[in-house]
Every structure is written in C-alpha cells, then in structure tokens.
Amino acid sequence: MIRFDASGATGFLPSGALDAATARIDAAVRQVRTGTGAGPEWLGWRRILATPDDALLNRLDELATRIRQDCDVFVVAGIGGSYLGARAVIEALGPFFGGKGPEIVYAGHHMSGRYLNELVRHLEGKRVWLNVISKSGTTLETALAFRVLRAFMEKTYGAEAKNRILCTTSASGGALNRVIDATGYTKFVLPDDVGGRFSVLTPVGLLPIAVAGIDIRSLFYGAVEAYRMYEAEPAPVAAYAATRLALYEAGYRVDVLASFEPELKAFGGWMQQLFGESEGKDGKGLYPAVHAYSTDLHSLGQMVQDGERNIIETFLTVAEPGGTLTIGTDADDFDGLNWLAGRTLQEVNAAAYAGTRQAHSDGRVPVLDIGIARLDAPTLGALIYYFELATALYGYGLGVNPFDQPGVEAYKKAMFRLMGKP
Ligand code: PA5
C-alpha cells in the first residue's frame, strides 16, 4: 500500500552508516513492541488499532450524520495535535475534494483577536456546531477561543446551545472537564495513553473528519490494516526510519517534506508537528519543513537547489491522483502551449516531480520517496500509522523520548510571567 524508496539517498551516506542505523532501528522495533522504550505509557496509538472500538466509530458516525443535516459551519477549536490531524484528512478528502459535509473552520490555534472577531461575524445567521478539543483542557489558545465561541453559541441558541457544543478531552482533570460537568455538554474522551500528536484516529480527529463527510471506518481500518501488516513485517517502516537516522548522523539537519499534490499540504503540517515535537529535543533532530510543489519551487526551490547542503527531501507521491484534465488546443496559440495539447495536467505534474527530484539530487540533496497509489480514506489511514510508527522508531533510534514535549512549556512560562498570571 505504501512504497518506500531510499535509492535517491543511500549514495550520500558514508559506508557502514545505514547498517549502524538499521541496527538501532531494529532495537527500536523491539522497544516499541515490548513497551521497553522511553514513555511506554504513551503507546495507546497502537492499542487503539490492535483492539478497534467499533461502537465508538458507530457513535461518531451517527452523530456526524445528524450534525450534517443541521449544520452550515462546523467549528473545530484546538491547537497542535488537537486539530492538525483532522485538518490533514479533511483538506485531503473533505468538502473541496468531493466530501459532502458542511464548511469546516478552525479556531483556538492562535491568539488573534481579529480572527476571532471575523469568525464570529462569519458564523452569524448560519447553523453552527462547535467542537472544542483539548487533552489538557487548559491550553490558553483553545480556552480563550472557547470562551468567545461559547458566548456566541449561548447568545445565539440560548438553552439549545448545549446540544450543539461537543467537547473532546481527557477522561478527567482540566478546566474543560469542569465546564462539561457544569453544563452537560456532550463529551468525547481522548484516552490517557494517546498523546496529542498521535490522536488523529481517536475522537479528536475522527469526529470532525466524520462531520466533513469522510468515511471514518475506511480511514480507521486502513490504519488497522497497516498496523497488522507492519506487526507481521516492519521492514518498510524500519527502512525509512533507518535511512532518515543515517542521514541525520551523516550531518543533514533539514528534512523537506514535499508533495506535488496541493491537498497534501495540511498532511505535511500534521507530519511536521509529529516529527518536530517528537524528535526535536536534547539538541537533536531533523528540522521538518513542509514544501507544497510546484508552488514552493518558486520560493524555496532556490534554497533546496543551491543553499546550504544540509537538506534532505522526502517526496510524498500519489501514483493515480485522479481527476484527469486534458490540455486543449487553442486556435491562436498566443501562449505557445499547443505543444502540450492532448497531454494531461497530471502528466505535466508527474514530469515536474521527476524533473525536480533529478535536479535536487544533482544539487546534492539526498531524496527519499514515499509513494501511495491513490488518495483515499484507507490509504490516508495507513499513511497516518506509517508515519506514527516511523516517528516512534526514529525517536528511539535517536535516543530521545518521542512522546513528550517538555520544550513547549518554555514560551508559556515566559508569556504568563509577562502577563502577570497569579
Ligand atoms: O502533541 C501534543 O501533545 C501537543 O501538540 C498538543 O496536542 C497541543 O499542545 C494541544 O494540547 P491540548 O490538547 O492539551 O490543548
């Protein structure tokens, strides 16, 4: 289902580097399986696939169907792992690309007052549902947005607001649970053993994804199938993690996550957080940078081609992107493009990928290729698990705990100090 090709990278590695990295990743596979690595209490992203909860999938699906019948705008309020996974799947498969759900808008992922004002204006007169998502229940960005949006919902719907506000949080603790206890808002639980950036296949991601009209059962079971496949044979993920680790050890410091399919840009955003928060610690880690091609070839392409040679590039490719668009013949040919008449845009895009890969490789950028056949729910589910497992293996291979994020606290402490928090 997922094809990994390291042939564009191995030539850049010193001899023996890949074998050494492979030995460490093999050990990491054992640590993940036996729960003997750092943070074993955070391996729930595997548990949920080992024992699928069909009743939960049904409950989410039924609620989403009901919401879609009475919803113009569905607001997802969350930050980091509490919204990036949903956004990744929705932007790849949702309303713009054939999904049948309402407009999905995001809030609680920054502190812009102008944005929230405009959002509230945008919601006026529309049928709105609100899903606030916060594992800790105390994250400032999300809590502030929830305060504003809750006030809007209560002003607009009165007592009925309670039926249109959905909360996803930990089983207990945190301010959000206090609000739920006091108001009776519908609650979904993010299990304690699943960290935020590994939570897209829990209600955190699945509820908004279902509302967007995407088949969550196909998505989830695509991940289950990948889980079972890599339990039987982890080599396709281990090889990716080992090559990436060997490149890091060889001195590369930036991992450009690139795709020629614009609908995968938000998926790149999810990967960026997954990689960045998991490995960027103890002075280590590859900096993940999302490039949407060919758009970014006209901005960042120069840097990849000719800038400092510490960059690797990971291409995410789709063999059958779908939606054939054939270039027509123009009688005047003022734009001089008749030489392309009869060819499809997909062919042009594929040539752009092949040409870019060649040029960047010639410019001494090691290239990794991760290919999928098509962009659909089961494949995206499999891809999610592929990258989650790769992150855990790579983190253990690197010698860090891939499941914590102690560094994120630093800005919060400084901000609260500046604001005079009691
Ligand atoms: O991966 C993580 O744990 C983080 O990115 C969190 O998801 C993010 O900080 C939001 O936290 P919370 O869900 O507690 O509001």
Boltz pocket constraint, residues with backbone or C-beta under 6 A from the ligand:
constraints:
  - pocket:
      binder: B
      contacts: [[A, 79], [A, 80], [A, 81], [A, 82], [A, 133], [A, 134], [A, 135], [A, 136], [A, 137], [A, 138], [A, 139], [A, 142], [A, 195], [A, 196], [A, 197], [A, 198], [A, 277], [A, 405]]
      max_distance: 6.0
